[in-house]
Amino acid sequence: MFGNTLFDDDSNLRNTWTNYPKHPLQIEVPGSDRDWLKTHSILRDLTKFEESIGIEFTHMRLLSRAFSDRSLGYTDLSR
């Protein structure tokens, strides 16, 4: 939406804003990683956040990464 609105006249900028590369966690599990909810309670806890805002995320590990402090480094969940 923003890319089309802001850069409608400049196809290079619009393309940059609308066709950005996927995050490595999205590439690792292309469809969805919601099946990880069965084995990782920390990800299950994030479903409460989803319910509170009314949005369901396809990549829960990416959502977990967004809430993680940068100093924690990389784990199996947040690579």
C-alpha positions in Angstrom: 0.0 0.0 0.0 2.7 2.5 1.0 5.0 1.6 -1.9 2.2 2.1 -4.4 1.0 5.3 -2.8 4.4 7.0 -2.3 6.2 5.8 -5.4 3.5 5.4 -8.1 5.5 7.5 -10.5 8.8 5.8 -10.0 8.7 2.1 -10.9 12.2 1.4 -9.4 11.4 2.8 -6.0 7.9 1.1 -6.0 9.6 -2.2 -6.9 12.0 -1.8 -4.1 9.2 -1.2 -1.6 6.9 -3.9 -2.8 9.3 -6.7 -3.7 11.7 -6.8 -0.8 13.5 -10.1 0.0 12.1 -12.5 2.5 13.5 -12.9 5.9 15.8 -16.0 6.4 13.1 -17.5 8.7 10.5 -17.2 6.0 12.9 -18.8 3.5 13.7 -21.7 5.9 10.0 -22.6 6.2 8.3 -21.2 3.1 4.6 -21.7 3.9 4.2 -21.3 7.6 5.9 -22.3 10.8 2.7 -22.5 12.9 3.2 -26.2 13.4 6.1 -25.2 15.8 3.3 -24.1 18.2 2.9 -27.8 19.1 6.4 -28.1 20.5 7.4 -24.6 21.7 5.4 -23.0 24.5 7.0 -19.6 24.0 5.5 -19.5 20.5 2.1 -20.7 21.9 2.2 -17.7 24.3 2.3 -15.4 21.3 -1.1 -16.6 20.1 -2.5 -14.5 23.0 -1.0 -11.4 21.4 -2.5 -12.4 18.0 -5.9 -12.8 19.6 -5.6 -9.4 21.3 -4.8 -7.6 18.0 -7.0 -9.7 15.7 -4.2 -10.7 13.3 -2.9 -14.3 12.7 0.8 -14.5 11.7 2.0 -17.2 9.4 5.6 -17.2 10.7 5.5 -17.3 14.5 9.3 -17.4 14.8 9.5 -14.1 13.0 7.0 -12.6 15.4 9.1 -14.0 18.3 12.2 -12.5 16.8 10.4 -9.1 16.6 9.8 -9.2 20.4 13.3 -10.5 21.2 16.0 -8.3 22.6 18.9 -8.0 20.2 21.4 -9.0 22.9 20.0 -12.5 23.1 21.6 -13.4 19.8 20.4 -16.3 17.7 18.6 -19.4 18.9 16.8 -22.3 17.1 13.6 -20.3 17.3 15.0 -16.9 16.1 18.0 -17.5 14.0 
